[in-house]
Amino acid sequence: MTLGRYRSLAILGVLVLAVGRTGHAQNVPAHFTGLINDHTVPGAGSWELHGVWTLDIQGGSGTADFTAALNMERSDYFFVNPGGDPSNLAVRNAHTHHVAVTAGLVTFIANGFRVTGPATLTGNGATPLFGTNSTLQADVTGGNLVMYSNIALTFTGDAAKHFGSEPLAGVVSAMK
């Protein structure tokens, strides 16, 4: 093995040790931001969902605040099944949602943590047509190279009627 290869392996080893997890709450960053980019399942209407999110862990309280600003519109699959004119913007039905969880419960799960709590949602800035009784579960997880790399949002209650009950995937883009 060459000296350069040993050096590369040594650097990789240091990086893995640097981001390795001890499972202690004090090692979790306090502020996370990222993106959501996913599709709902066809049974939920086949929608594209894109947006930004933030999550702030509140000191040693065991709680966190989560917010998201999301855009939703019919996916191209919707125009194949059941069919329609994809150039018709009214049929695309683009709209927005704001999502917030205040003082959600933080629990540790395999490869990360979960924030769960009652969700406040809007539809185009107003009370959503699907109802107001909803809960959000936000799972922030990762792997051995990037400790916190992914987020999955799962809605229950009224919001599951609109977003579906399957997790919606996103990425962690920054933490501090």
TAKA-V404314 format. One record per residue. SS is DSSP state (alpha for helix, beta for strand, coil for the rest). D_FIRST is the distance of its C-alpha to the first C-alpha in Angstrom with 2 decimals. Layout:
# TAKA-V404314
ss = <SS,SS>
d_first = <D_FIRST,D_FIRST>
This chain:
# TAKA-V404314
ss = <coil,coil,alpha,alpha,alpha,alpha,alpha,alpha,alpha,alpha,alpha,alpha,alpha,alpha,alpha,alpha,alpha,alpha,alpha,coil,coil,coil,coil,coil,alpha,alpha,alpha,coil,coil,coil,beta,beta,beta,beta,beta,beta,beta,beta,beta,coil,coil,alpha,alpha,alpha,coil,coil,beta,beta,beta,beta,beta,beta,beta,beta,beta,beta,beta,coil,alpha,alpha,alpha,coil,beta,beta,beta,beta,beta,beta,beta,beta,beta,beta,beta,beta,coil,alpha,alpha,alpha,alpha,alpha,alpha,alpha,alpha,coil,coil,coil,coil,coil,alpha,alpha,alpha,alpha,coil,coil,beta,beta,beta,beta,beta,beta,beta,beta,beta,beta,beta,beta,beta,beta,beta,coil,coil,beta,beta,beta,beta,beta,beta,beta,beta,beta,beta,beta,beta,coil,coil,beta,beta,coil,coil,coil,coil,coil,coil,beta,beta,beta,beta,beta,beta,beta,beta,coil,coil,coil,coil,coil,coil,coil,coil,beta,beta,beta,beta,beta,beta,beta,beta,alpha,alpha,alpha,alpha,alpha,alpha,coil,coil,coil,coil,beta,beta,beta,beta,beta,beta,beta,beta,coil>
d_first = <0.00,3.81,6.73,8.32,6.41,6.99,10.33,11.13,10.71,12.78,15.31,15.70,16.32,18.89,20.55,20.94,22.44,24.61,26.16,26.32,29.90,32.06,35.09,37.34,39.86,39.40,35.88,37.38,37.97,41.68,41.77,40.20,40.89,39.94,41.15,42.71,42.39,43.54,46.31,48.83,49.26,51.87,54.32,54.41,55.36,52.03,51.56,48.74,48.03,46.30,46.45,45.17,45.17,44.91,44.65,45.58,45.21,48.21,47.10,47.45,50.12,48.14,49.29,48.02,49.64,48.40,49.69,48.96,50.60,50.29,51.48,52.43,53.65,54.07,50.96,51.10,51.13,54.51,55.95,54.86,56.21,59.13,59.35,60.72,60.46,57.07,58.55,61.20,60.03,62.57,61.04,57.54,59.08,56.68,57.20,55.61,55.01,54.40,53.06,53.21,52.67,53.91,52.91,51.00,49.75,46.04,44.46,40.88,39.47,36.16,33.52,36.14,39.83,43.09,46.12,49.37,52.86,55.93,55.20,57.51,57.27,59.04,59.72,60.23,61.07,63.72,64.03,62.04,64.17,62.15,63.23,62.15,61.23,57.42,54.41,50.86,47.68,44.65,41.31,38.42,35.12,31.41,28.03,24.98,23.87,27.40,29.84,32.97,32.48,35.39,39.12,41.51,45.28,47.65,51.40,54.16,57.91,59.56,56.40,54.90,57.81,56.47,52.66,52.30,51.03,47.41,44.76,44.31,40.72,39.49,36.67,36.26,35.87,36.23,36.79,37.75>
